[in-house]
Amino acid sequence: MGDLPVRPDTPCVAVCSTTFDEICRGCGRTVVEVAHWVSMSADQKELVWQRILAQGYPRRNT
């Protein structure tokens, strides 16, 4: 992917909830993405960042 943008270590905003589906209401990641975040490559994380930002995440106090 080349030069990746500078991002926080994680999109987590400590508003964790997957009560109604597999997507966290705070950060927008799937349960699998949250579970595997620490072992994902920078390129994999960037793809997740791009998707969640396009979807309006991360959200605080939602």
Secondary structure, 3 states (H helix, E strand, C coil): CCCCCCCCCCCCCCCCCCCCCCECCCCCCEHHHHHHHHHCCHHHHHHHHHHHHHCCCCCCCC
